[in-house]
Amino acid sequence: MTKFKALLFDLDGTLVDSEHFHYQVWNEILAESDVQLEYSDFLRNFAGIPLPGNAKRLKELYEIASPLDVLITRKEELTNQRLITSTIELMPYVEETMDFFLSKGIAMALVTASKRADVDELFRKNGLGKYFKHLVTRSDVAKSKPDPESYNLAVQKIGFAKNECLVFEDTVNGLLAAKNADLTCFAIQGDEESHEKLAGADRIFKDFKAATAYITANELI
């Protein structure tokens, strides 16, 4: 396998434990329509899907009266408000993993379906911004994941060939975006029940500690 010169990271669920945060925000909005999601249902059916897609699906599924654009705006505004007052933890072994890659001089980019404003607020609180040479957010593309546009843009920005870039993702949607862009993708997913649906990944690991050990042992960087 070619040695990788650039690493491309998803954000939500891969680097930060934000899925429960988004679940809580959605339930706060859905409560206005007397609807509540189970967390297991959210993880299975909504995690890793960009806001417009989730808003459309929830509106149709629960016959929510609000127009789609109003529902999307409501989620964006409430997310911004709750980000200011909430603490979103890093996923296991993220900080030491990022420090290790940084020490190796590997170029790193963030590729996320979150809006730039949300990313900026998260970075302000957790300090992850120092690791990334480039950011590609939902605000930077016309089509978000699973469309390959965001990963193609990240590869263009970071300046390496696609076979020199390695992606880290945690959901099917993100995996599809990476593979649609013809990139090598390692899935990082602690929920072993989700591993089967991530079978299209080049490798699957429970956490970054295991992924880093594999990368080091096989001299992939």
Solvent accessible surface area in square Angstrom, and as a share of the most:
residue,aa,sasa,rsa
1,M,147,0.66
2,T,65,0.38
3,K,108,0.46
4,F,4,0.02
5,K,100,0.42
6,A,0,0.00
7,L,0,0.00
8,L,0,0.00
9,F,0,0.00
10,D,11,0.06
11,L,0,0.00
12,D,24,0.13
13,G,7,0.07
14,T,1,0.01
15,L,0,0.00
16,V,0,0.00
17,D,70,0.36
18,S,1,0.00
19,E,16,0.07
20,H,76,0.34
21,F,15,0.06
22,H,36,0.16
23,Y,30,0.11
24,Q,98,0.44
25,V,3,0.02
26,W,4,0.01
27,N,16,0.08
28,E,68,0.30
29,I,7,0.04
30,L,1,0.01
31,A,52,0.40
32,E,111,0.50
33,S,46,0.30
34,D,139,0.72
35,V,21,0.12
36,Q,112,0.50
37,L,6,0.03
38,E,127,0.57
39,Y,68,0.26
40,S,68,0.44
41,D,30,0.16
42,F,4,0.02
43,L,72,0.36
44,R,150,0.55
45,N,42,0.22
46,F,3,0.01
47,A,16,0.12
48,G,24,0.23
49,I,55,0.28
50,P,16,0.10
51,L,21,0.10
52,P,52,0.33
53,G,35,0.34
54,N,8,0.04
55,A,0,0.00
56,K,104,0.44
57,R,105,0.38
58,L,0,0.00
59,K,53,0.22
60,E,109,0.49
61,L,104,0.51
62,Y,73,0.28
63,E,151,0.68
64,I,9,0.05
65,A,102,0.79
66,S,41,0.27
67,P,78,0.49
68,L,60,0.30
69,D,95,0.49
70,V,78,0.45
71,L,5,0.03
72,I,32,0.16
73,T,61,0.36
74,R,78,0.28
75,K,10,0.04
76,E,38,0.17
77,E,90,0.40
78,L,3,0.02
79,T,3,0.02
80,N,64,0.33
81,Q,91,0.41
82,R,80,0.29
83,L,6,0.03
84,I,111,0.56
85,T,111,0.65
86,S,31,0.20
87,T,109,0.63
88,I,21,0.10
89,E,111,0.50
90,L,50,0.25
91,M,50,0.22
92,P,80,0.50
93,Y,82,0.31
94,V,1,0.01
95,E,96,0.43
96,E,100,0.45
97,T,5,0.03
98,M,1,0.00
99,D,64,0.33
100,F,57,0.24
101,F,1,0.00
102,L,83,0.41
103,S,88,0.57
104,K,113,0.48
105,G,67,0.65
106,I,23,0.12
107,A,18,0.14
108,M,1,0.01
109,A,0,0.00
110,L,0,0.00
111,V,0,0.00
112,T,2,0.01
113,A,19,0.15
114,S,15,0.10
115,K,63,0.27
116,R,82,0.30
117,A,59,0.45
118,D,19,0.10
119,V,0,0.00
120,D,73,0.38
121,E,33,0.15
122,L,9,0.04
123,F,23,0.10
124,R,161,0.59
125,K,80,0.34
126,N,39,0.20
127,G,36,0.35
128,L,2,0.01
129,G,31,0.30
130,K,138,0.58
131,Y,9,0.04
132,F,23,0.10
133,K,127,0.54
134,H,49,0.22
135,L,36,0.18
136,V,0,0.00
137,T,0,0.00
138,R,44,0.16
139,S,66,0.42
140,D,57,0.29
141,V,23,0.13
142,A,98,0.76
143,K,127,0.54
144,S,23,0.15
145,K,8,0.03
146,P,53,0.34
147,D,43,0.22
148,P,32,0.20
149,E,57,0.26
150,S,2,0.01
151,Y,0,0.00
152,N,58,0.30
153,L,42,0.21
154,A,0,0.00
155,V,14,0.08
156,Q,140,0.62
157,K,82,0.35
158,I,6,0.03
159,G,61,0.59
160,F,65,0.27
161,A,55,0.42
162,K,70,0.30
163,N,92,0.47
164,E,32,0.14
165,C,0,0.00
166,L,0,0.00
167,V,0,0.00
168,F,0,0.00
169,E,2,0.01
170,D,7,0.04
171,T,16,0.09
172,V,51,0.29
173,N,23,0.12
174,G,1,0.01
175,L,8,0.04
176,L,80,0.40
177,A,0,0.00
178,A,0,0.00
179,K,68,0.29
180,N,80,0.41
181,A,1,0.01
182,D,113,0.59
183,L,3,0.01
184,T,28,0.16
185,C,0,0.00
186,F,0,0.00
187,A,1,0.01
188,I,13,0.06
189,Q,33,0.15
190,G,46,0.44
191,D,67,0.35
192,E,103,0.46
193,E,156,0.70
194,S,15,0.09
195,H,41,0.18
196,E,151,0.68
197,K,99,0.42
198,L,1,0.01
199,A,75,0.58
200,G,51,0.49
201,A,13,0.10
202,D,64,0.33
203,R,114,0.42
204,I,56,0.29
205,F,24,0.10
206,K,108,0.46
207,D,34,0.17
208,F,2,0.01
209,K,123,0.52
210,A,43,0.34
211,A,0,0.00
212,T,20,0.12
213,A,61,0.48
214,Y,50,0.19
215,I,0,0.00
216,T,75,0.44
217,A,84,0.65
218,N,73,0.37
219,E,118,0.53
220,L,8,0.04
221,I,42,0.21
